[in-house]
């Protein structure tokens, strides 16, 4: 049985707590820490059978019975806590991004050198059934040599503009998943990034120095070209689709919906809207990614998403920001 400590009891920390408690048999959450612990959160954690609840995460790192930690705290603490956890001899699952700074991500990478510890980055979409099916088709040679990748990623509503200040902006907060998806779907790195962007959803987002709408083109190392289209607001719900076109064919996935029922009547033909947001759409993938992490610890195998993937996604995001600022294609080698 793998004993786990969760650092951060916000939305994603609670999701992981529920996944482990209800769906993962070879692990249990021994402790949860959050500096902003309140009575409601404490009651929820206690109901899950957690033994220790702290406001100081260091108590988790000092517990010799805890094998692994999930770093679910605010982004600006991810890298520092990860390094502390590694130095304490814990396996680490770190939510994305590891940090907004390449230097701080390298600190985590360097801390892992020479240690037999697992470090996984929380890019849960790699564990999604739709995207995994695309990758499986590509790996099996079903579509031949990949030529064009298309990723559509549109949120149902924009975040509070105040959130932009701490999130790092759309590319480091939202699009970072799509950057990782581009690499995952065709098993290739990115060489060059070019962005056209605008503020079309919420002027307040622009006032924070960010954008809310973008078309991003990526040149992949294997020669494929990728197009990502992003919007902070899709009136019809969470729009998550992908397509890979190649020399022998194409593989594509549609949105998940509550049902596949289609109503045909005198007023027209209608179906379900996409599932509302990421918790509804990707809940299964959150459990699956943790299963991969636990399996890697138990069987001493590679984690599904390692530190290199976490590093490259941030490099791509920073290149995208540079492209917007300088109105030109940016090579990853510049970052």
Secondary structure, DSSP 8 states (H G I E B T S, - for coil): -EEEEEE--SHHHHHHHHHHHHH-TTEEEEEEE-TT--HHHHHHHHHTT-SEEES-THHHHT-TT--EEEE-S-GGGHHHHHHHHHHTT-EEEEES-S-S-HHHHHHHHHHHTT----EEEE-GGGG-HHHHHHHHHHHTTTT-SEEEEEEEEE-SS---HHHHHHHT-HHHHTHHHHHHHHHHHHT--EEEEEEEEE--S-HHHHHTT--SEEEEEEEETTS-EEEEEEES--TTS-EEEEEEEESS-EEEE---BS---EEEETTEEEE--B-SSHHHHHHHHHHHHHHHHHHHHHHT---SS-HHHHHHHHHHHHHHHHHHHHTS-EEGGG-
